[in-house]
Amino acid sequence: MKKWIQKHRFLIARRLTQLSILALYIAANAYGFKALSGNLSSSLLMKHIPLSDPFAVLQMFAAGAILGANVIIGAVIVTLFYMVVGGRSFCSWVCPINIITDAANWTRKVLYLERIERKLWLGRSVRYWVLGLSLILSFATGIAAFEMVSPIAMLHRGIIFGMGMGFAAVLSIFLFDLFAVKNGWCGHICPLGGFYSLLGNMSLIRVKHNQSKCTLCMKCKDICPEKQVLSIVGKESGAIVSGECTNCGRCVEVCDDDALSFGVRNYIASSSLRKDLEP
C-alpha cells in the first residue's frame, strides 16, 4: 500500500485538491460555509478575496462589458498565482473536466482501444485557434462566447446545483476522448487550456530533468498528456519550460530513475543535478 501511494502520490494529491475545491463550493451553496463561494468563473475566498477566471474576464472585456474593480482584481490575483505555479496547473489540479478525461484515458487502456487506428487527427494548435475565435465571437456578439458553452462551467455548476443538460456535454467529452482523439479535449481543443498555456510560459515551478540519470525508458512520454513538452528527455538536463506542461506530476511518478523532479525555474533544486551541470 505504501509503495502504491508513493507511486501515485501526485495523482492522489490532484484528486484531493480537485475534490476539496468542489466540496468547498458545495458547502457554500448547501450549508452556507463561505470559505470559497461562487464558481470557477467568479469566486470569493473567505468572503472577501475576489477570484476571477482571467480568460472569462478577457471575453467580457472583448464583449464590451463594464468590469467592476473586484472582477479585475480577482483576475489579476489568479493570473499572478498561475504565473508562479504554472498556468496549466489549473487543468490538472483544479478543473473537474480533468477527472472525466482521465477516466476516458483509463478506459481506453482497459479496453485496449489504443490499438485501433483512428482517422481523426487534431493538432495541438487547435486550442489557440479556438481561443482566438472565442474572443472574436465575444466581440461580435457582445457576450462571453466560450462561457456560454463551456463544458467546464456546465460540469462545475452541475455538480453544485444539479447536472441537467450539462451531463450531455460531459458525456460528449468522455466519448470523444475515448473513441476519437486521446486527450482530445484538454490536449487539443479547450481554449482555457490554451490560455493557461500562455501564462505557463512565464511560470516558476517546473519539472526538472537530470539527463545523467535518464535510461531512456520513455515511460514519461508514454504517460504524459502533453508529451511534446518532454523534448529534452534523454538529451540534456534542465527544466521543462513549455507552458503546455500541466505540472501534473505523472512523469515524475513513473520515472524509476529519479531523473525527473519538481523544482524552480533557473534554480537547481538538487545537489546531484547541480554537480552534473558544473563544468
N, C-alpha and C positions, 0 to 999 in steps of 0.2 A: 504493500500500500504506500509506504513511504517513497519507494522508488517511482511508483506511478505518479504521485503528487509532484515529485521533483521533475519528472519528465513532462508534465503538463502544467507547470506552475504558472505560466503566463496565460494559458487558456483558462485556468481556474480564476486567476486574477481578473481577466477580462470579463468573464461571465458574472463574477461577483460585482464588478463595477457597473456593468450594464443593468443587472437586476436590481442593484441598490438604488441606482438613479430612478429607474421605473417605480420602485417601491416608494420613494420619496414623493414623486409626483402623485401616485395613487393615494398616499397618506394625506397629502394636501387637499385633494379633491374629496375623498371619502370621510376623512376623520378630522380635517381642519388643522393637521400638523404642518405648519408652514415653513419647514426648513428649506424646501425647494418647491415652489408653486409655479403653475403655468404650464408651458410645454417647451419642446426643444427649439421653437422659433423665438419665444419670448418668455423669460422666467424672472422670478425674484428669489434670490438666495438670502435666507434668514430675514425675509420680509423687507429688506432694504437695498440689497445689492442687485442692480439690474443686470441681466444677461440676455443678449440678443444674438440670434444667428446672423453673422455678418453677410452671408450670401442673401438671406431674406431681406435684410436691410438694403443691400445693394439693389435688389429687384424693386423694392418700394421706392428707392431714390430714382431709379430709371423710369418708374411709372409716374413720377411727378408728385409723389406723396410728400406732405409736410411732416417731417420727422421730429418727434419730441426729443428733448435732451436726454431723457432716460434711455430711449431706444439707441441713440448714438453712443452714449457712454457704455451701455451694455454690449454693443457691437465691438467697441474698442477693447473692452476687458477680455472678451472671448478671443478676439484677434491676437492680442498680445499673449494670452495664455497658449494658444496653439502655435504661435511663432516660437515659443520656448520648447514645448514638449513634443512638437511635431504635428503638423496640420492634419495628416491622415490618421493620427491617433483617434480622432473623433470617429472615424469609420470602424475601427476595430475595438475601441474601448467604450464607446458611448452609443453609437447608432444601433437601434434594435433590429434593423434590417440585416445587420451582420449575422445575427443568430439564425435568421432564415436562410441566408446564402451559405453559411457554414453547414447547416443541416442538409442543404441540397448537395454540397460537395461530399459530405459523408455518405449520403445515399448513392451518389454516383459510384463511389468506391465499393460499397456493399453490393451493388447490382452489376459491377464491372462494366459500367457504361463508358468508361474511358476507352475501351477497345473499339467502340462503334465510330466509324468515320462520319464526320459531320461536314456538311456542305456550307454552313453559315460561318462567315468569318467577320470579326469586328476588330478594328484597330483600337489601340489604347487612346488614340487622339479623339475618338468619337465624343468622349465626355466633355472635351473642351469646346467642341462644336455645339453640343447641347447647352453648355454653359452660356456661350455667346448668344445662341438662339433664345434662351430664356430671358436674357437681358433685352434683346431686340423686341421680343414679344411683349415684355413688360412695358417697354417704352411705347410700343404701338397701341397696346390695349388699355393702358392705364391701370393694370392690376399686376400683382406679383405672380407672373405666369407659372413658374415651376411650383410655387407654394400651393397653387390651386389643384395640382395633380400629383403632388409629391407622395409617393408610397411611404416614405419615411414618416411624414406628418400623419398620414392615414393610419399607419400601424400604431404610432405613438398615441394618437387620440383614441384609437380603437381599444388599446389596452387599458387606458384610463377611463374612458366613458362608454365603451361597448363597441364591438367591431363594426357592425353594419356593413356597408359596401366596401369598406377597407379590406375586408377579407379577400375579395376578388383580386385586388391589386397585389396583395401579399402572395396569394396563391400563384398569380401570373409570374411573379419574380422567381418563386421557388421552381416552377415548371420550366421557366426559361433557362435558369442556371443548371437545372437537372438534365434537360434534353437538348438544349440548343448550344449555349456557349458557357464553358466553365468560367466562374467568376464574372459572368456576363454583365450583371447589373453594376456591381461595385467596381469591377475592374475595367469596364469599357464604357458604360452609359451614364452613370449617375453624375450630374453636373455639380452636386455638392461635394462629391469626392474630388472632382476636378478643381473646384475652388480651393479646397483644403490642400490639395497638392501644391498649388501655387504658394500658399502660406508655408507649407512644409519645406520649401526650398531654403527658407531662412532659419529653420528651427535648430535648436542647440542639441537636443537629445537625439542620439543616433545609434544605430547598430554599428559596432566596430568589427573589422576583420583582421585577424592575425594570420598572415599568409604562411608563416613558418610552421604553424600548427595544422594547417589545412591538408587533408589527404585526398582531396578531390572526390569525395564520395558523392557529392552533389545532392545530398538529402535536403539541403536548404533550398535549392532551386526546385526540387520536386514538390515541396510543400508550400513555398511562398506564393501568395495570391498575386504578387506583382514581381515575378521573377526577373524582369528586365532590370530591376534596381540592383541586383546582385552581380553586376557585370565584373566587379573587381575580385570576386571569389576565386581563389586559386592563383591569382595573378599578382596581386600586390596587397600590402597592408594599408589600412586606412578606414575611413568612415564611409558608410553608405549615405551619400549626400543627396540622392534623388528625393524630391518632395513627394514622389508617388509611393514611397515606403510608408506602410501603415503603422510601423512600430508595434506590430502585433506580438513579436517575440517567437513566432513559430520557428524561424530559422535557428534561433538560439537554443530552443528546446531540443531540436533534433540533431544538433551538432555534437557528436560524441567526442570530437577532438578539442572541444572548447576553443575553437577558432573564431567563434562569434560571441559577442557580448555587448551589452549596452554601455555607452559612455557619452561623453560630452564632445561636441564638435570642436576640433582643433585642440583637444586635450587628450593625452594618452592616459587612459584610465588604469591600466595595469602595468606593473613594473616589468613583466615579461615582454609586453608589447613594446614598452619604451626601450628595452635592451635590444630588441630585434631591429628597431628603427635607427638606433645610434650608429654613426659611421665607424 
